Amino acid sequence: MTDLTTGAGGTAAPSPSSKAVRGAAETASDAMIAARLDRLPMTGYQRFIFGIIATAWFFDSIDLGSLTFLLGSIRNEFGLTTAQAGLLSSMSFIGMFLGAAIAGMAADRFGRKMVFQVSMVFWGLGSLWCAYAPDAQTLGYARLLLGFGMGMEFPVALAIVSEILPTAKRGRYLAILEGFWPIGFIAAGLLSLLFLTHFDWRTMFLFQAIPAAFLLIIRIFVPESPRWLADRGRNDQAERVMSRIEEKVLKRLPEGQALPAPKPIESRTSEERRFSFLELWSKGYASRTMMIWTVWFFALLGFYGLTTWLSALLQDAGHSVSQSVTYTITISLAGLPGFVAAAILLDKWGRKPTAMMMLIGSAVAAYFYGNATTTAMLISYGLVMQFFLFGMWSVLYAYTPELYPTRSRATGAGCASAIGRVGSLLGPYIIGIVLPTLGNSGVFALGAGSFIVAALAIGIFGIETRGKSLEEISH
């Protein structure tokens, strides 16, 4: 079978049959696809693709955040103890751990688009199962399935967005993508108030299953990553997808304006192909993997350990459950300017300084939140804390997929997310144990310490990726 090599003008010519020359031609094709993507001006077409991915992310965020507001009603219906309710909450994170680890490797092997669609099927079925769960045990299994689907989606969405958008806009839009998490959390709170007032928690889960049909939109409009196709040696498919993307972009430019010429990109990616998980531990990537796993573990340990207790502290201050939910939603509003600030600073300051600022800011705000003595202070410090925490999320999701080559990008993002889910599981459990001994101030000091460890890891061992193409960052 004849291999094809794509040139700058999009034409294809047969490559020589020599194995060595053919390997060089495939590498050149990878670099050319990357160059053609990175030279594209940002138009409504790329924003449309981004909007589809972000909308799916938004729906997932509603699913993940809804249990925070529905758990009280579920406890009452099933008569759950505090420990049983905590176990039910953990089922989603166990599913996310499994989904993130498996989906990353699957996306690097079978493609981004297919795995993304499968993820939506899982979380749609999980939401539907939650709505009709007859008992707490069944609901736990349903939450496990729902979490599996959500865990699958996150690393694949990151890979799609990072590989299709041009280098100059990549960091900003990845940060904006993560910004749909606080928006989804706030939407989950508002929808919960609506459904709990007029219906019940089961109707809320039934409603959340409907957006799974959004996979039809993804199937029709979202292209497979041409970077991934070229990396897999499927040059003819990569050329067809790339040509369609160029046509869509060109149609949105002013009449008569041509696309810029591709600038050659020197790819330093090794020609040796390993199993994607082993790639994370190969020369040049092992230190990155250890660094980003440390960051994810401690950042999520602190985040979920503390946010689990936001509403509880407000209730301890004498506020009703409805008031606590309202205050929690209010505090979460600060996440909106937080991710906007991160989106701007990522491309102006760089990934490392922005990450360190958000992590250290989260640590300081968490410490003062834990030592607040009045409701006004709790809300004020809570607003500051959420600003930095959601800014931190934006940096993590933008930075992680940039650390790995196309052949293992989804695996790298998925495994880092999976390690983070271990931290998210341990955080609430550890804090539940130490709370009686250390008190509120000790708990939030512990969370602040977790953020400091994450900041030190990225500050000492992290690399800067701002302004570099994905191929330049790869070895």
C-alpha positions, 0 to 999 in steps of 0.5 A: 500500500502506498503512503502519502505525504502532505505538502503545504498546499495540501497536495499528496504525493506517493512516498518512497517504499524504503522503510527509513524514508517512509518513517521520515515522511511520516514525521514530516507529515506530523509536523506539517499537519501541526504547522497547518493547524497552528497558522490558522487564524482564530475564527467562528469555526474553531469557536463553534467546535470549542462551544460544543465541547464546552457545552458537553463539559458544562452538562457534566459539571452539572451532574457532578455538582448536583449531589452536593445539593441533593444529598440531604434529600437522598439521605432523608428518603433512604435513612442514610447515616453520615458514613453511608452518605459519605460513601455514596458521595465517593462512588462518583469519584471512584468512577471518575478515577477508573474512567479517566485512566481508561479513557486516556489510553483508549483515546490515544489508541482509538481516537478522541472523537469516538471515546468522547461519544462513548463517555456521554453514553455512560454518563447519560445512562448513569443519570437515568439509572440514578433517577430510578434507583430503588435503594441507596445501594443501587444509587451508589452503583448508578453514581459509579457509572455516572462518574465513570462517564464523567471521568472519561470525558475530561481528558478526551475533551482536553486533548481535542481542544489542545490539538485543534486550537492554534498555539497562541490561543490554546492556553486561554481556551483551555482555561475557559473550558475549565471555567464551565465547571463553576458555571455548571456548579452554580447551575446545579445549585439553581436547578436543585432549588427549582426541582426540590421545590416543585418536584424531587431529586429523582426528577433532577437526575432524569433531567440530567440524562437528557443532554446525553443526546448531545453526542449526536451533535458531536458526531456530526460537527466535531472532527477527529483530531488531525494531529492524532490521525497523522501521529497514527500514520493515517495520513490520508485521513489526516489530510482530508480532515485538515483540508475540511478544517481549512475550508471552514476557516477560510469561509469565515475570513473576509472575502479575498483573504488567504490563509497564512503560509504554514511555518515549519515546526521542528518536531522532537518527538521520538520515532519509537512508539511505546504503549501510551502508559509506558510513554509517561515514564520514558526519558524526558517524560518521567519527571513531568509525570511525577511533577504533575501527579504530585500537583494533581494529588495535593491540589484535589486533596485540598480542594475536595477536602475543603469544599466538602465542608463549606456548607457544613461550616455555615450550618455550624454558624447557625444558618439553615440548610437553604441559607447554607446552600444559598451562601455556598452558591454565592461563594462559588460565584467568585469562581467566574472571575477566577477562571477569567483571570487565569485565562488571561494570565496563562498567555501573559505570564505563563503557566508556571507563575499563574499556577503558583499564584493560584495555589498559594492564593488558595492556601492563604485564603483557606487558612483565613477561612478556617479561622473566620469568626463571623459569617461576614468573614466566612463569606468574604474569605470564601469568595477569595478562596473560590476565586483562587481555587477555580483559577487553579483548576483552569491552570491544571486543565490547560497545563497538563495536556501540553506536557505530553506528545500526541501519541500519549496526550490523552493518557497523560491527562487521564492518568493525572486526573485519575491520581487527582481523584485519589486525592479527592477521595482521601481529602474528605475522609482525612478531614472527617478524621482530623476535624474532632482533634484539630477543629475547623482552623486545623482542617483548613490549615491542612488544606492550605498545606496541600496547596503549598506542596502542589505549588512547590512541585510545579515551581521547582520541577515544572516546565514552561509551555507558554507560546510553544507548539505542542510539537516543540514541547515534545521530546 
